[in-house]
Amino acid sequence: MKDKQENQSIVDYGVIVAANLFNLIMVGIFYTRTRGVSHPMIVGYIWVVLILFLVAVSINNLRAKRDWWFSVFPLLFTVFLVMEVVLDYILQHDFRNTGLLAPYLILYYLSSLGMIGYSFLADKKRGAVTLVTYFLSQIAAIYSYIQIGHG
């Protein structure tokens, strides 16, 4: 039983690290966008690694019969990351000036909030860190919007 709990703690820690990594990369993307730098392809590769990791986490949490949010929140975030990879890195589609923007943003915010929720459910202190990095990404998004708008 103790080994199972330790494994779940390690999985949860990995999810929290992934959520914070995402938020901090978004800070960088929003800031560099104001300098005329597009996000490099390496970010797309990082998203693919996160996708694979989060799918594995969801499967692990389902098998462990954990509460539903430990599987649903990472899967929701996975759906967002897949959409991001397909639109930004594979198709390289300028979707931010189309009708796809609203569903994209809804999925972004729902999945980000889900990851914050996961983080708090797993560990309150680390959840607070995730919330802080999320707000940093939102401040960076506002800064980017004020500087150059989005698109």
C-alpha beads as a LAMMPS data file, in Angstrom:
LAMMPS data file: protein, C-alpha beads

151 atoms
150 bonds

1 atom types
1 bond types

-500.0 500.0 xlo xhi
-500.0 500.0 ylo yhi
-500.0 500.0 zlo zhi

Masses

1 110.0

Atoms # bond

1 1 1 0.000 0.000 0.000
2 1 1 2.797 2.414 0.908
3 1 1 4.566 1.750 -2.420
4 1 1 1.337 2.558 -4.264
5 1 1 1.014 5.884 -2.436
6 1 1 4.659 6.724 -3.117
7 1 1 4.191 5.954 -6.809
8 1 1 1.093 8.150 -6.930
9 1 1 3.009 10.964 -5.222
10 1 1 5.766 10.688 -7.821
11 1 1 3.190 10.740 -10.630
12 1 1 1.474 13.753 -9.066
13 1 1 4.786 15.549 -8.679
14 1 1 5.502 14.923 -12.366
15 1 1 2.132 16.387 -13.347
16 1 1 2.757 19.443 -11.205
17 1 1 6.193 19.906 -12.774
18 1 1 4.619 19.571 -16.233
19 1 1 1.956 22.189 -15.428
20 1 1 4.555 24.628 -14.125
21 1 1 6.886 23.984 -17.039
22 1 1 4.030 24.740 -19.421
23 1 1 3.168 27.967 -17.597
24 1 1 6.782 29.147 -17.559
25 1 1 7.282 28.329 -21.239
26 1 1 4.147 30.348 -21.971
27 1 1 5.695 33.297 -20.101
28 1 1 8.682 33.012 -22.419
29 1 1 6.518 32.702 -25.527
30 1 1 4.433 35.745 -24.650
31 1 1 7.496 37.825 -23.786
32 1 1 9.505 36.870 -26.871
33 1 1 6.468 37.516 -29.049
34 1 1 6.757 41.201 -28.035
35 1 1 10.337 41.126 -29.365
36 1 1 9.265 39.760 -32.740
37 1 1 10.547 36.249 -32.034
38 1 1 8.262 33.362 -32.878
39 1 1 8.329 30.361 -30.597
40 1 1 10.886 27.820 -31.754
41 1 1 10.090 24.305 -32.930
42 1 1 11.639 22.914 -29.741
43 1 1 8.532 24.094 -27.898
44 1 1 6.435 21.829 -30.123
45 1 1 8.687 18.915 -29.219
46 1 1 8.300 19.720 -25.528
47 1 1 4.514 19.722 -25.999
48 1 1 4.714 16.268 -27.624
49 1 1 6.706 14.931 -24.661
50 1 1 4.113 16.423 -22.293
51 1 1 1.315 14.823 -24.324
52 1 1 2.906 11.375 -24.037
53 1 1 3.600 11.862 -20.345
54 1 1 0.073 13.063 -19.546
55 1 1 -1.543 10.187 -21.440
56 1 1 0.620 7.771 -19.433
57 1 1 -0.378 9.566 -16.219
58 1 1 -4.059 9.319 -17.066
59 1 1 -3.773 5.610 -17.827
60 1 1 -1.826 5.063 -14.607
61 1 1 -4.417 6.971 -12.580
62 1 1 -7.289 5.067 -14.197
63 1 1 -5.623 1.739 -13.424
64 1 1 -5.008 2.849 -9.854
65 1 1 -8.738 3.666 -9.595
66 1 1 -8.010 7.177 -8.375
67 1 1 -10.709 9.830 -8.303
68 1 1 -11.871 10.887 -11.761
69 1 1 -10.135 14.281 -11.835
70 1 1 -6.704 12.639 -11.610
71 1 1 -7.377 11.225 -15.092
72 1 1 -9.721 13.796 -16.627
73 1 1 -7.668 16.931 -15.892
74 1 1 -4.466 15.613 -17.516
75 1 1 -6.495 14.313 -20.492
76 1 1 -8.169 17.695 -20.953
77 1 1 -4.752 19.334 -20.924
78 1 1 -3.563 16.698 -23.398
79 1 1 -6.394 17.609 -25.782
80 1 1 -5.314 21.252 -25.597
81 1 1 -1.667 20.358 -26.251
82 1 1 -2.629 18.168 -29.216
83 1 1 -4.650 21.050 -30.653
84 1 1 -1.684 23.368 -30.095
85 1 1 0.795 21.018 -31.774
86 1 1 -1.472 20.348 -34.753
87 1 1 -2.412 23.981 -35.382
88 1 1 0.857 25.747 -34.518
89 1 1 3.553 23.227 -35.389
90 1 1 2.194 20.745 -37.917
91 1 1 -0.284 22.787 -39.972
92 1 1 1.321 26.115 -39.018
93 1 1 -2.148 27.570 -39.378
94 1 1 -2.833 31.204 -38.447
95 1 1 -5.907 30.156 -36.486
96 1 1 -5.758 33.059 -34.041
97 1 1 -7.485 35.250 -36.632
98 1 1 -10.256 32.740 -37.335
99 1 1 -13.299 31.244 -35.666
100 1 1 -11.025 28.621 -34.084
101 1 1 -9.724 31.175 -31.589
102 1 1 -12.723 30.987 -29.234
103 1 1 -12.708 27.155 -28.869
104 1 1 -8.911 27.270 -28.560
105 1 1 -9.049 29.814 -25.731
106 1 1 -11.875 27.999 -23.952
107 1 1 -9.885 24.769 -24.072
108 1 1 -6.720 26.595 -22.974
109 1 1 -8.355 28.122 -19.904
110 1 1 -10.324 25.002 -18.943
111 1 1 -7.273 22.785 -19.252
112 1 1 -5.037 25.245 -17.391
113 1 1 -7.557 25.531 -14.570
114 1 1 -7.823 21.737 -14.512
115 1 1 -4.074 21.457 -14.042
116 1 1 -4.220 23.989 -11.217
117 1 1 -6.999 21.912 -9.665
118 1 1 -4.976 18.710 -10.040
119 1 1 -1.993 20.403 -8.419
120 1 1 -4.022 21.593 -5.423
121 1 1 -5.715 18.213 -5.019
122 1 1 -2.342 16.464 -5.050
123 1 1 -0.472 18.922 -2.814
124 1 1 -1.676 22.291 -1.512
125 1 1 1.750 23.987 -1.428
126 1 1 2.688 22.845 -4.909
127 1 1 -0.789 23.809 -6.056
128 1 1 -0.071 27.327 -4.859
129 1 1 3.144 27.340 -6.906
130 1 1 1.192 26.202 -9.965
131 1 1 -1.330 28.972 -9.402
132 1 1 1.489 31.535 -9.200
133 1 1 3.100 30.337 -12.440
134 1 1 -0.317 30.386 -14.110
135 1 1 -0.817 34.012 -13.077
136 1 1 2.688 34.828 -14.333
137 1 1 1.687 33.419 -17.719
138 1 1 -1.484 35.522 -17.669
139 1 1 0.488 38.662 -16.812
140 1 1 2.833 37.870 -19.700
141 1 1 -0.188 37.361 -21.997
142 1 1 -1.619 40.739 -20.978
143 1 1 1.782 42.377 -21.507
144 1 1 2.018 40.798 -24.963
145 1 1 -1.492 41.904 -25.852
146 1 1 -0.804 45.479 -24.744
147 1 1 2.496 45.584 -26.641
148 1 1 1.532 43.997 -29.947
149 1 1 -1.972 42.572 -29.767
150 1 1 -2.409 38.938 -30.649
151 1 1 -2.638 37.188 -33.914

Bonds

1 1 1 2
2 1 2 3
3 1 3 4
4 1 4 5
5 1 5 6
6 1 6 7
7 1 7 8
8 1 8 9
9 1 9 10
10 1 10 11
11 1 11 12
12 1 12 13
13 1 13 14
14 1 14 15
15 1 15 16
16 1 16 17
17 1 17 18
18 1 18 19
19 1 19 20
20 1 20 21
21 1 21 22
22 1 22 23
23 1 23 24
24 1 24 25
25 1 25 26
26 1 26 27
27 1 27 28
28 1 28 29
29 1 29 30
30 1 30 31
31 1 31 32
32 1 32 33
33 1 33 34
34 1 34 35
35 1 35 36
36 1 36 37
37 1 37 38
38 1 38 39
39 1 39 40
40 1 40 41
41 1 41 42
42 1 42 43
43 1 43 44
44 1 44 45
45 1 45 46
46 1 46 47
47 1 47 48
48 1 48 49
49 1 49 50
50 1 50 51
51 1 51 52
52 1 52 53
53 1 53 54
54 1 54 55
55 1 55 56
56 1 56 57
57 1 57 58
58 1 58 59
59 1 59 60
60 1 60 61
61 1 61 62
62 1 62 63
63 1 63 64
64 1 64 65
65 1 65 66
66 1 66 67
67 1 67 68
68 1 68 69
69 1 69 70
70 1 70 71
71 1 71 72
72 1 72 73
73 1 73 74
74 1 74 75
75 1 75 76
76 1 76 77
77 1 77 78
78 1 78 79
79 1 79 80
80 1 80 81
81 1 81 82
82 1 82 83
83 1 83 84
84 1 84 85
85 1 85 86
86 1 86 87
87 1 87 88
88 1 88 89
89 1 89 90
90 1 90 91
91 1 91 92
92 1 92 93
93 1 93 94
94 1 94 95
95 1 95 96
96 1 96 97
97 1 97 98
98 1 98 99
99 1 99 100
100 1 100 101
101 1 101 102
102 1 102 103
103 1 103 104
104 1 104 105
105 1 105 106
106 1 106 107
107 1 107 108
108 1 108 109
109 1 109 110
110 1 110 111
111 1 111 112
112 1 112 113
113 1 113 114
114 1 114 115
115 1 115 116
116 1 116 117
117 1 117 118
118 1 118 119
119 1 119 120
120 1 120 121
121 1 121 122
122 1 122 123
123 1 123 124
124 1 124 125
125 1 125 126
126 1 126 127
127 1 127 128
128 1 128 129
129 1 129 130
130 1 130 131
131 1 131 132
132 1 132 133
133 1 133 134
134 1 134 135
135 1 135 136
136 1 136 137
137 1 137 138
138 1 138 139
139 1 139 140
140 1 140 141
141 1 141 142
142 1 142 143
143 1 143 144
144 1 144 145
145 1 145 146
146 1 146 147
147 1 147 148
148 1 148 149
149 1 149 150
150 1 150 151
